[in-house]
Amino acid sequence: MSSTITYNVSGMSCGHCEKSITSEVSGLEGVTEVAADAKAGTVTVSSQAPLDEEALRAAVDEAGYELVGRAA
């Protein structure tokens, strides 16, 4: 079962931020697509199965940003 969820991320301000988050999140098992948007402060993640949000939070943290939660 595939899943696509958008999350709010704090701290992004530019294209470099988007690339950093995309690189880290893309490395998670099962992730098929990542779209980070610094202007909106979001990252949309598509995966083969629902992701472990703690693993996602750790990947975003590793990139230097904070996963705030799911976008409304």
All heavy atoms as TSV, in Angstrom:
chain	resi	resn	atom	element	x	y	z
A	1	MET	N	N	0.844	-1.164	0.000
A	1	MET	CA	C	0.000	0.000	0.000
A	1	MET	C	C	0.897	1.238	0.000
A	1	MET	O	O	1.684	1.460	0.916
A	1	MET	CB	C	-0.876	-0.043	1.254
A	1	MET	CG	C	-1.673	1.206	1.476
A	1	MET	SD	S	-2.809	1.032	2.854
A	1	MET	CE	C	-1.801	1.628	4.188
A	2	SER	N	N	0.798	2.069	-1.039
A	2	SER	CA	C	1.631	3.262	-1.103
A	2	SER	C	C	1.004	4.383	-0.280
A	2	SER	O	O	-0.185	4.374	0.016
A	2	SER	CB	C	1.830	3.703	-2.546
A	2	SER	OG	O	0.605	4.101	-3.109
A	3	SER	N	N	1.845	5.343	0.072
A	3	SER	CA	C	1.417	6.417	0.944
A	3	SER	C	C	2.098	7.710	0.511
A	3	SER	O	O	3.281	7.714	0.167
A	3	SER	CB	C	1.826	6.069	2.374
A	3	SER	OG	O	1.594	7.138	3.245
A	4	THR	N	N	1.361	8.823	0.512
A	4	THR	CA	C	1.927	10.145	0.263
A	4	THR	C	C	1.406	11.076	1.351
A	4	THR	O	O	0.201	11.230	1.497
A	4	THR	CB	C	1.545	10.686	-1.125
A	4	THR	OG1	O	2.031	9.786	-2.131
A	4	THR	CG2	C	2.125	12.069	-1.361
A	5	ILE	N	N	2.339	11.669	2.108
A	5	ILE	CA	C	1.970	12.533	3.222
A	5	ILE	C	C	2.840	13.788	3.185
A	5	ILE	O	O	4.040	13.719	2.903
A	5	ILE	CB	C	2.159	11.814	4.579
A	5	ILE	CG1	C	1.294	10.551	4.630
A	5	ILE	CG2	C	1.799	12.740	5.744
A	5	ILE	CD1	C	1.523	9.693	5.852
A	6	THR	N	N	2.232	14.920	3.487
A	6	THR	CA	C	2.955	16.188	3.570
A	6	THR	C	C	3.156	16.544	5.036
A	6	THR	O	O	2.223	16.442	5.837
A	6	THR	CB	C	2.182	17.307	2.843
A	6	THR	OG1	O	2.025	16.933	1.470
A	6	THR	CG2	C	2.916	18.635	2.933
A	7	TYR	N	N	4.378	16.946	5.354
A	7	TYR	CA	C	4.754	17.313	6.716
A	7	TYR	C	C	5.246	18.756	6.749
A	7	TYR	O	O	5.842	19.229	5.774
A	7	TYR	CB	C	5.886	16.414	7.224
A	7	TYR	CG	C	5.531	14.963	7.286
A	7	TYR	CD1	C	5.741	14.132	6.192
A	7	TYR	CD2	C	4.992	14.406	8.437
A	7	TYR	CE1	C	5.413	12.789	6.242
A	7	TYR	CE2	C	4.661	13.061	8.499
A	7	TYR	CZ	C	4.875	12.257	7.396
A	7	TYR	OH	O	4.547	10.929	7.438
A	8	ASN	N	N	5.041	19.430	7.862
A	8	ASN	CA	C	5.595	20.765	8.077
A	8	ASN	C	C	7.015	20.613	8.620
A	8	ASN	O	O	7.268	19.766	9.473
A	8	ASN	CB	C	4.749	21.550	9.083
A	8	ASN	CG	C	3.392	21.886	8.529
A	8	ASN	OD1	O	3.266	22.323	7.398
A	8	ASN	ND2	N	2.362	21.679	9.328
A	9	VAL	N	N	7.911	21.459	8.097
A	9	VAL	CA	C	9.310	21.442	8.513
A	9	VAL	C	C	9.721	22.869	8.834
A	9	VAL	O	O	9.456	23.782	8.043
A	9	VAL	CB	C	10.211	20.878	7.392
A	9	VAL	CG1	C	11.677	20.954	7.793
A	9	VAL	CG2	C	9.827	19.448	7.052
A	10	SER	N	N	10.350	23.084	9.978
A	10	SER	CA	C	10.811	24.438	10.307
A	10	SER	C	C	12.303	24.561	10.013
A	10	SER	O	O	13.043	23.588	10.115
A	10	SER	CB	C	10.517	24.782	11.767
A	10	SER	OG	O	11.319	24.010	12.620
A	11	GLY	N	N	12.693	25.775	9.621
A	11	GLY	CA	C	14.101	26.062	9.397
A	11	GLY	C	C	14.530	26.134	7.946
A	11	GLY	O	O	15.624	26.584	7.652
A	12	MET	N	N	13.692	25.696	7.015
A	12	MET	CA	C	14.062	25.759	5.597
A	12	MET	C	C	13.885	27.175	5.082
A	12	MET	O	O	12.905	27.839	5.398
A	12	MET	CB	C	13.174	24.844	4.752
A	12	MET	CG	C	13.464	23.386	4.849
A	12	MET	SD	S	12.650	22.444	3.537
A	12	MET	CE	C	10.925	22.701	3.881
A	13	SER	N	N	14.847	27.632	4.247
A	13	SER	CA	C	14.722	28.979	3.700
A	13	SER	C	C	15.185	29.106	2.253
A	13	SER	O	O	15.040	30.166	1.661
A	13	SER	CB	C	15.511	29.966	4.568
A	13	SER	OG	O	16.882	29.604	4.573
A	14	CYS	N	N	15.745	28.017	1.677
A	14	CYS	CA	C	16.306	28.152	0.335
A	14	CYS	C	C	16.381	26.802	-0.377
A	14	CYS	O	O	16.044	25.767	0.194
A	14	CYS	CB	C	17.704	28.762	0.417
A	14	CYS	SG	S	18.894	27.708	1.294
A	15	GLY	N	N	16.852	26.844	-1.601
A	15	GLY	CA	C	16.998	25.628	-2.393
A	15	GLY	C	C	17.989	24.645	-1.793
A	15	GLY	O	O	17.812	23.433	-1.900
A	16	HIS	N	N	19.026	25.160	-1.148
A	16	HIS	CA	C	19.988	24.268	-0.495
A	16	HIS	C	C	19.307	23.478	0.622
A	16	HIS	O	O	19.562	22.283	0.792
A	16	HIS	CB	C	21.168	25.065	0.073
A	16	HIS	CG	C	22.119	24.226	0.862
A	16	HIS	ND1	N	23.009	23.358	0.268
A	16	HIS	CD2	C	22.291	24.095	2.194
A	16	HIS	CE1	C	23.684	22.727	1.221
A	16	HIS	NE2	N	23.271	23.164	2.395
A	17	CYS	N	N	18.428	24.145	1.358
A	17	CYS	CA	C	17.667	23.474	2.421
A	17	CYS	C	C	16.840	22.333	1.827
A	17	CYS	O	O	16.809	21.225	2.364
A	17	CYS	CB	C	16.729	24.460	3.111
A	17	CYS	SG	S	17.522	25.877	3.877
A	18	GLU	N	N	16.170	22.629	0.725
A	18	GLU	CA	C	15.342	21.618	0.058
A	18	GLU	C	C	16.186	20.415	-0.353
A	18	GLU	O	O	15.781	19.266	-0.137
A	18	GLU	CB	C	14.675	22.220	-1.177
A	18	GLU	CG	C	13.662	23.290	-0.859
A	18	GLU	CD	C	13.146	24.020	-2.083
A	18	GLU	OE1	O	13.743	23.895	-3.180
A	18	GLU	OE2	O	12.150	24.735	-1.940
A	19	LYS	N	N	17.362	20.670	-0.914
A	19	LYS	CA	C	18.242	19.573	-1.352
A	19	LYS	C	C	18.732	18.741	-0.182
A	19	LYS	O	O	18.817	17.514	-0.277
A	19	LYS	CB	C	19.417	20.122	-2.146
A	19	LYS	CG	C	19.026	20.649	-3.502
A	19	LYS	CD	C	20.214	21.214	-4.241
A	19	LYS	CE	C	19.765	21.814	-5.565
A	19	LYS	NZ	N	20.862	22.432	-6.291
A	20	SER	N	N	19.061	19.400	0.928
A	20	SER	CA	C	19.541	18.680	2.113
A	20	SER	C	C	18.478	17.727	2.645
A	20	SER	O	O	18.756	16.560	2.935
A	20	SER	CB	C	19.937	19.667	3.216
A	20	SER	OG	O	21.035	20.432	2.826
A	21	ILE	N	N	17.261	18.228	2.769
A	21	ILE	CA	C	16.167	17.388	3.267
A	21	ILE	C	C	15.856	16.273	2.280
A	21	ILE	O	O	15.700	15.111	2.664
A	21	ILE	CB	C	14.918	18.230	3.572
A	21	ILE	CG1	C	15.169	19.054	4.836
A	21	ILE	CG2	C	13.677	17.349	3.719
A	21	ILE	CD1	C	14.037	19.925	5.271
A	22	THR	N	N	15.801	16.608	0.996
A	22	THR	CA	C	15.515	15.592	-0.028
A	22	THR	C	C	16.545	14.478	0.019
A	22	THR	O	O	16.202	13.294	-0.031
A	22	THR	CB	C	15.470	16.233	-1.423
A	22	THR	OG1	O	14.409	17.194	-1.449
A	22	THR	CG2	C	15.229	15.186	-2.505
A	23	SER	N	N	17.803	14.829	0.154
A	23	SER	CA	C	18.875	13.840	0.201
A	23	SER	C	C	18.727	12.902	1.402
A	23	SER	O	O	18.824	11.678	1.258
A	23	SER	CB	C	20.219	14.554	0.249
A	23	SER	OG	O	21.274	13.640	0.387
A	24	GLU	N	N	18.501	13.455	2.573
A	24	GLU	CA	C	18.380	12.636	3.788
A	24	GLU	C	C	17.132	11.745	3.758
A	24	GLU	O	O	17.200	10.560	4.063
A	24	GLU	CB	C	18.357	13.508	5.040
A	24	GLU	CG	C	19.680	14.129	5.384
A	24	GLU	CD	C	20.748	13.124	5.777
A	24	GLU	OE1	O	20.431	12.026	6.277
A	24	GLU	OE2	O	21.928	13.452	5.587
A	25	VAL	N	N	15.985	12.324	3.396
A	25	VAL	CA	C	14.728	11.573	3.424
A	25	VAL	C	C	14.704	10.501	2.328
A	25	VAL	O	O	14.171	9.415	2.525
A	25	VAL	CB	C	13.521	12.532	3.324
A	25	VAL	CG1	C	12.216	11.761	3.200
A	25	VAL	CG2	C	13.478	13.446	4.550
A	26	SER	N	N	15.329	10.782	1.191
A	26	SER	CA	C	15.373	9.809	0.095
A	26	SER	C	C	16.091	8.529	0.501
A	26	SER	O	O	15.854	7.471	-0.077
A	26	SER	CB	C	16.058	10.413	-1.127
A	26	SER	OG	O	15.277	11.433	-1.689
A	27	GLY	N	N	16.962	8.619	1.499
A	27	GLY	CA	C	17.705	7.459	1.959
A	27	GLY	C	C	16.913	6.507	2.842
A	27	GLY	O	O	17.373	5.403	3.137
A	28	LEU	N	N	15.722	6.906	3.243
A	28	LEU	CA	C	14.902	6.029	4.084
A	28	LEU	C	C	14.339	4.883	3.260
A	28	LEU	O	O	13.930	5.071	2.111
A	28	LEU	CB	C	13.750	6.814	4.715
A	28	LEU	CG	C	14.132	7.896	5.712
A	28	LEU	CD1	C	12.889	8.660	6.152
A	28	LEU	CD2	C	14.845	7.298	6.918
A	29	GLU	N	N	14.295	3.726	3.865
A	29	GLU	CA	C	13.787	2.538	3.184
A	29	GLU	C	C	12.332	2.724	2.761
A	29	GLU	O	O	11.495	3.163	3.546
A	29	GLU	CB	C	13.886	1.323	4.108
A	29	GLU	CG	C	13.512	0.026	3.433
A	29	GLU	CD	C	13.717	-1.183	4.323
A	29	GLU	OE1	O	14.491	-1.076	5.296
A	29	GLU	OE2	O	13.097	-2.206	4.046
A	30	GLY	N	N	12.059	2.423	1.495
A	30	GLY	CA	C	10.697	2.467	0.985
A	30	GLY	C	C	10.288	3.791	0.373
A	30	GLY	O	O	9.246	3.884	-0.276
A	31	VAL	N	N	11.096	4.846	0.558
A	31	VAL	CA	C	10.746	6.160	0.006
A	31	VAL	C	C	10.911	6.137	-1.507
A	31	VAL	O	O	11.944	5.711	-2.022
A	31	VAL	CB	C	11.614	7.279	0.637
A	31	VAL	CG1	C	11.422	8.600	-0.095
A	31	VAL	CG2	C	11.267	7.436	2.103
A	32	THR	N	N	9.885	6.594	-2.214
A	32	THR	CA	C	9.913	6.602	-3.670
A	32	THR	C	C	10.022	8.000	-4.256
A	32	THR	O	O	10.483	8.175	-5.374
A	32	THR	CB	C	8.661	5.914	-4.256
A	32	THR	OG1	O	7.492	6.563	-3.746
A	32	THR	CG2	C	8.627	4.436	-3.889
A	33	GLU	N	N	9.598	9.025	-3.502
A	33	GLU	CA	C	9.669	10.401	-3.985
A	33	GLU	C	C	9.649	11.365	-2.809
A	33	GLU	O	O	8.950	11.136	-1.828
A	33	GLU	CB	C	8.484	10.686	-4.910
A	33	GLU	CG	C	8.541	12.017	-5.606
A	33	GLU	CD	C	7.396	12.218	-6.584
A	33	GLU	OE1	O	6.681	11.245	-6.906
A	33	GLU	OE2	O	7.208	13.358	-7.011
A	34	VAL	N	N	10.416	12.456	-2.952
A	34	VAL	CA	C	10.468	13.494	-1.920
A	34	VAL	C	C	10.380	14.845	-2.612
A	34	VAL	O	O	11.099	15.090	-3.580
A	34	VAL	CB	C	11.780	13.430	-1.111
A	34	VAL	CG1	C	11.823	14.534	-0.070
A	34	VAL	CG2	C	11.953	12.074	-0.458
A	35	ALA	N	N	9.511	15.713	-2.119
A	35	ALA	CA	C	9.397	17.077	-2.645
A	35	ALA	C	C	9.414	18.045	-1.479
A	35	ALA	O	O	8.425	18.184	-0.767
A	35	ALA	CB	C	8.123	17.231	-3.462
A	36	ALA	N	N	10.565	18.702	-1.278
A	36	ALA	CA	C	10.688	19.699	-0.223
A	36	ALA	C	C	10.386	21.068	-0.813
A	36	ALA	O	O	10.782	21.375	-1.930
A	36	ALA	CB	C	12.090	19.673	0.365
A	37	ASP	N	N	9.665	21.895	-0.060
A	37	ASP	CA	C	9.283	23.235	-0.508
A	37	ASP	C	C	9.614	24.228	0.607
A	37	ASP	O	O	8.878	24.340	1.587
A	37	ASP	CB	C	7.794	23.259	-0.838
A	37	ASP	CG	C	7.317	24.584	-1.399
A	37	ASP	OD1	O	7.999	25.614	-1.190
A	37	ASP	OD2	O	6.252	24.590	-2.031
A	38	ALA	N	N	10.740	24.938	0.449
A	38	ALA	CA	C	11.187	25.865	1.485
A	38	ALA	C	C	10.193	26.996	1.691
A	38	ALA	O	O	9.941	27.407	2.827
A	38	ALA	CB	C	12.568	26.426	1.132
A	39	LYS	N	N	9.625	27.507	0.618
A	39	LYS	CA	C	8.689	28.628	0.731
A	39	LYS	C	C	7.465	28.252	1.568
A	39	LYS	O	O	7.006	29.022	2.408
A	39	LYS	CB	C	8.264	29.089	-0.660
A	39	LYS	CG	C	7.458	30.364	-0.650
A	39	LYS	CD	C	7.229	30.865	-2.056
A	39	LYS	CE	C	6.498	32.200	-2.028
A	39	LYS	NZ	N	6.334	32.755	-3.365
A	40	ALA	N	N	6.943	27.047	1.338
A	40	ALA	CA	C	5.770	26.577	2.083
A	40	ALA	C	C	6.154	25.974	3.431
A	40	ALA	O	O	5.302	25.800	4.305
A	40	ALA	CB	C	5.006	25.547	1.258
A	41	GLY	N	N	7.435	25.608	3.591
A	41	GLY	CA	C	7.873	24.970	4.833
A	41	GLY	C	C	7.366	23.552	4.961
A	41	GLY	O	O	7.037	23.105	6.052
A	42	THR	N	N	7.323	22.846	3.812
A	42	THR	CA	C	6.800	21.479	3.828
A	42	THR	C	C	7.720	20.512	3.098
A	42	THR	O	O	8.557	20.909	2.285
A	42	THR	CB	C	5.412	21.401	3.144
A	42	THR	OG1	O	5.543	21.812	1.778
A	42	THR	CG2	C	4.393	22.257	3.858
A	43	VAL	N	N	7.532	19.247	3.395
A	43	VAL	CA	C	8.142	18.171	2.632
A	43	VAL	C	C	7.050	17.130	2.406
A	43	VAL	O	O	6.335	16.744	3.333
A	43	VAL	CB	C	9.382	17.566	3.328
A	43	VAL	CG1	C	9.041	16.940	4.664
A	43	VAL	CG2	C	10.065	16.558	2.408
A	44	THR	N	N	6.884	16.739	1.150
A	44	THR	CA	C	5.907	15.713	0.792
A	44	THR	C	C	6.678	14.447	0.469
A	44	THR	O	O	7.594	14.461	-0.359
A	44	THR	CB	C	5.053	16.163	-0.409
A	44	THR	OG1	O	4.389	17.389	-0.058
A	44	THR	CG2	C	4.010	15.112	-0.771
A	45	VAL	N	N	6.301	13.354	1.126
A	45	VAL	CA	C	7.031	12.096	0.998
A	45	VAL	C	C	6.089	11.011	0.490
A	45	VAL	O	O	5.028	10.777	1.083
A	45	VAL	CB	C	7.625	11.661	2.356
A	45	VAL	CG1	C	8.436	10.391	2.196
A	45	VAL	CG2	C	8.462	12.777	2.960
A	46	SER	N	N	6.493	10.377	-0.605
A	46	SER	CA	C	5.755	9.219	-1.121
A	46	SER	C	C	6.588	7.983	-0.803
A	46	SER	O	O	7.814	7.988	-0.957
A	46	SER	CB	C	5.549	9.332	-2.632
A	46	SER	OG	O	4.744	10.448	-2.936
A	47	SER	N	N	5.912	6.936	-0.363
A	47	SER	CA	C	6.615	5.707	0.001
A	47	SER	C	C	5.767	4.498	-0.350
A	47	SER	O	O	4.564	4.603	-0.563
A	47	SER	CB	C	6.943	5.709	1.498
A	47	SER	OG	O	5.761	5.846	2.254
A	48	GLN	N	N	6.440	3.351	-0.405
A	48	GLN	CA	C	5.772	2.101	-0.752
A	48	GLN	C	C	4.815	1.659	0.341
A	48	GLN	O	O	3.843	0.961	0.078
A	48	GLN	CB	C	6.816	1.009	-1.010
A	48	GLN	CG	C	7.692	1.312	-2.196
A	48	GLN	CD	C	8.883	0.382	-2.289
A	48	GLN	OE1	O	9.231	-0.308	-1.328
A	48	GLN	NE2	N	9.523	0.363	-3.438
A	49	ALA	N	N	5.095	2.045	1.557
A	49	ALA	CA	C	4.265	1.712	2.718
A	49	ALA	C	C	4.355	2.892	3.687
A	49	ALA	O	O	5.264	3.706	3.570
A	49	ALA	CB	C	4.773	0.434	3.377
A	50	PRO	N	N	3.440	3.009	4.633
A	50	PRO	CA	C	3.523	4.110	5.594
A	50	PRO	C	C	4.893	4.145	6.279
A	50	PRO	O	O	5.439	3.109	6.652
A	50	PRO	CB	C	2.417	3.792	6.594
A	50	PRO	CG	C	1.424	3.001	5.800
A	50	PRO	CD	C	2.262	2.166	4.850
A	51	LEU	N	N	5.452	5.354	6.406
A	51	LEU	CA	C	6.771	5.517	7.015
A	51	LEU	C	C	6.698	5.554	8.526
A	51	LEU	O	O	5.701	5.984	9.099
A	51	LEU	CB	C	7.386	6.841	6.555
A	51	LEU	CG	C	7.903	6.935	5.150
A	51	LEU	CD1	C	8.428	8.339	4.889
A	51	LEU	CD2	C	8.994	5.924	4.896
A	52	ASP	N	N	7.782	5.159	9.135
A	52	ASP	CA	C	7.963	5.321	10.565
A	52	ASP	C	C	8.280	6.802	10.780
A	52	ASP	O	O	9.316	7.301	10.330
A	52	ASP	CB	C	9.119	4.437	11.027
A	52	ASP	CG	C	9.489	4.657	12.489
A	52	ASP	OD1	O	8.802	5.434	13.185
A	52	ASP	OD2	O	10.468	4.035	12.921
A	53	GLU	N	N	7.377	7.535	11.432
A	53	GLU	CA	C	7.567	8.979	11.586
A	53	GLU	C	C	8.808	9.311	12.404
A	53	GLU	O	O	9.420	10.358	12.199
A	53	GLU	CB	C	6.322	9.639	12.170
A	53	GLU	CG	C	5.230	9.761	11.136
A	53	GLU	CD	C	4.116	10.713	11.536
A	53	GLU	OE1	O	4.381	11.723	12.224
A	53	GLU	OE2	O	2.972	10.434	11.143
A	54	GLU	N	N	9.218	8.455	13.302
A	54	GLU	CA	C	10.444	8.718	14.076
A	54	GLU	C	C	11.668	8.639	13.176
A	54	GLU	O	O	12.609	9.421	13.327
A	54	GLU	CB	C	10.557	7.766	15.264
A	54	GLU	CG	C	9.589	8.103	16.383
A	54	GLU	CD	C	9.681	9.561	16.839
A	54	GLU	OE1	O	10.791	10.064	17.102
A	54	GLU	OE2	O	8.621	10.215	16.917
A	55	ALA	N	N	11.678	7.703	12.219
A	55	ALA	CA	C	12.786	7.607	11.264
A	55	ALA	C	C	12.805	8.839	10.373
A	55	ALA	O	O	13.870	9.389	10.074
A	55	ALA	CB	C	12.661	6.340	10.429
A	56	LEU	N	N	11.630	9.300	9.958
A	56	LEU	CA	C	11.536	10.507	9.148
A	56	LEU	C	C	12.013	11.716	9.946
A	56	LEU	O	O	12.788	12.538	9.450
A	56	LEU	CB	C	10.092	10.713	8.675
A	56	LEU	CG	C	9.845	11.973	7.857
A	56	LEU	CD1	C	10.674	11.973	6.581
A	56	LEU	CD2	C	8.368	12.106	7.541
A	57	ARG	N	N	11.586	11.808	11.184
A	57	ARG	CA	C	11.996	12.917	12.062
A	57	ARG	C	C	13.531	12.919	12.211
A	57	ARG	O	O	14.170	13.971	12.147
A	57	ARG	CB	C	11.324	12.776	13.426
A	57	ARG	CG	C	11.550	13.936	14.358
A	57	ARG	CD	C	10.759	13.783	15.660
A	57	ARG	NE	N	9.343	13.522	15.455
A	57	ARG	CZ	C	8.440	14.453	15.165
A	57	ARG	NH1	N	8.809	15.701	15.038
A	57	ARG	NH2	N	7.167	14.130	15.000
A	58	ALA	N	N	14.124	11.748	12.369
A	58	ALA	CA	C	15.581	11.644	12.519
A	58	ALA	C	C	16.289	12.074	11.236
A	58	ALA	O	O	17.329	12.737	11.295
A	58	ALA	CB	C	15.962	10.216	12.895
A	59	ALA	N	N	15.742	11.728	10.074
A	59	ALA	CA	C	16.355	12.114	8.798
A	59	ALA	C	C	16.300	13.626	8.608
A	59	ALA	O	O	17.278	14.246	8.184
A	59	ALA	CB	C	15.658	11.401	7.642
A	60	VAL	N	N	15.158	14.230	8.931
A	60	VAL	CA	C	15.020	15.686	8.812
A	60	VAL	C	C	15.964	16.369	9.804
A	60	VAL	O	O	16.629	17.361	9.472
A	60	VAL	CB	C	13.553	16.123	9.024
A	60	VAL	CG1	C	13.432	17.633	9.116
A	60	VAL	CG2	C	12.677	15.591	7.887
A	61	ASP	N	N	16.075	15.827	10.999
A	61	ASP	CA	C	16.981	16.359	12.016
A	61	ASP	C	C	18.433	16.268	11.539
A	61	ASP	O	O	19.215	17.201	11.718
A	61	ASP	CB	C	16.787	15.600	13.327
A	61	ASP	CG	C	17.606	16.183	14.461
A	61	ASP	OD1	O	17.376	17.361	14.806
A	61	ASP	OD2	O	18.470	15.469	14.994
A	62	GLU	N	N	18.779	15.162	10.922
A	62	GLU	CA	C	20.138	14.957	10.403
A	62	GLU	C	C	20.481	16.004	9.337
A	62	GLU	O	O	21.625	16.445	9.231
A	62	GLU	CB	C	20.271	13.545	9.805
A	62	GLU	CG	C	21.641	13.202	9.292
A	62	GLU	CD	C	22.710	13.097	10.374
A	62	GLU	OE1	O	22.389	12.786	11.534
A	62	GLU	OE2	O	23.885	13.335	10.052
A	63	ALA	N	N	19.470	16.432	8.576
A	63	ALA	CA	C	19.666	17.462	7.558
A	63	ALA	C	C	19.796	18.853	8.189
A	63	ALA	O	O	20.173	19.809	7.521
A	63	ALA	CB	C	18.515	17.441	6.561
A	64	GLY	N	N	19.446	18.968	9.479
A	64	GLY	CA	C	19.592	20.234	10.181
A	64	GLY	C	C	18.298	21.014	10.353
A	64	GLY	O	O	18.325	22.214	10.636
A	65	TYR	N	N	17.168	20.334	10.224
A	65	TYR	CA	C	15.863	20.994	10.308
A	65	TYR	C	C	14.984	20.242	11.295
A	65	TYR	O	O	15.363	19.200	11.807
A	65	TYR	CB	C	15.230	21.077	8.912
A	65	TYR	CG	C	16.179	21.701	7.943
A	65	TYR	CD1	C	17.011	20.922	7.167
A	65	TYR	CD2	C	16.328	23.074	7.872
A	65	TYR	CE1	C	17.948	21.495	6.315
A	65	TYR	CE2	C	17.254	23.666	7.028
A	65	TYR	CZ	C	18.052	22.869	6.251
A	65	TYR	OH	O	18.994	23.445	5.429
A	66	GLU	N	N	13.772	20.767	11.526
A	66	GLU	CA	C	12.887	20.132	12.502
A	66	GLU	C	C	11.563	19.757	11.843
A	66	GLU	O	O	10.889	20.608	11.269
A	66	GLU	CB	C	12.614	21.087	13.661
A	66	GLU	CG	C	11.709	20.473	14.716
A	66	GLU	CD	C	11.359	21.444	15.841
A	66	GLU	OE1	O	11.850	22.587	15.832
A	66	GLU	OE2	O	10.570	21.046	16.697
A	67	LEU	N	N	11.204	18.493	11.963
A	67	LEU	CA	C	9.899	18.019	11.507
A	67	LEU	C	C	8.883	18.433	12.555
A	67	LEU	O	O	8.959	18.032	13.709
A	67	LEU	CB	C	9.906	16.498	11.351
A	67	LEU	CG	C	8.633	15.886	10.780
A	67	LEU	CD1	C	8.518	16.223	9.299
A	67	LEU	CD2	C	8.655	14.376	10.971
A	68	VAL	N	N	7.937	19.292	12.179
A	68	VAL	CA	C	6.961	19.838	13.117
A	68	VAL	C	C	5.758	18.916	13.253
A	68	VAL	O	O	5.195	18.779	14.332
A	68	VAL	CB	C	6.523	21.253	12.701
A	68	VAL	CG1	C	5.497	21.820	13.646
A	68	VAL	CG2	C	7.741	22.168	12.594
A	69	GLY	N	N	5.366	18.267	12.182
A	69	GLY	CA	C	4.213	17.374	12.192
A	69	GLY	C	C	3.574	17.334	10.827
A	69	GLY	O	O	4.050	17.951	9.867
A	70	ARG	N	N	2.472	16.608	10.728
A	70	ARG	CA	C	1.761	16.501	9.462
A	70	ARG	C	C	1.089	17.824	9.117
A	70	ARG	O	O	0.556	18.500	9.987
A	70	ARG	CB	C	0.704	15.411	9.521
A	70	ARG	CG	C	1.295	14.029	9.555
A	70	ARG	CD	C	0.203	12.994	9.474
A	70	ARG	NE	N	0.782	11.668	9.619
A	70	ARG	CZ	C	0.244	10.582	9.127
A	70	ARG	NH1	N	-0.912	10.643	8.486
A	70	ARG	NH2	N	0.830	9.411	9.289
A	71	ALA	N	N	1.135	18.159	7.837
A	71	ALA	CA	C	0.461	19.382	7.367
A	71	ALA	C	C	-1.040	19.126	7.326
A	71	ALA	O	O	-1.479	17.998	7.089
A	71	ALA	CB	C	0.967	19.762	5.989
A	72	ALA	N	N	-1.810	20.166	7.554
A	72	ALA	CA	C	-3.269	20.039	7.558
A	72	ALA	C	C	-3.802	19.869	6.167
A	72	ALA	O	O	-3.256	20.270	5.198
A	72	ALA	CB	C	-3.877	21.264	8.203
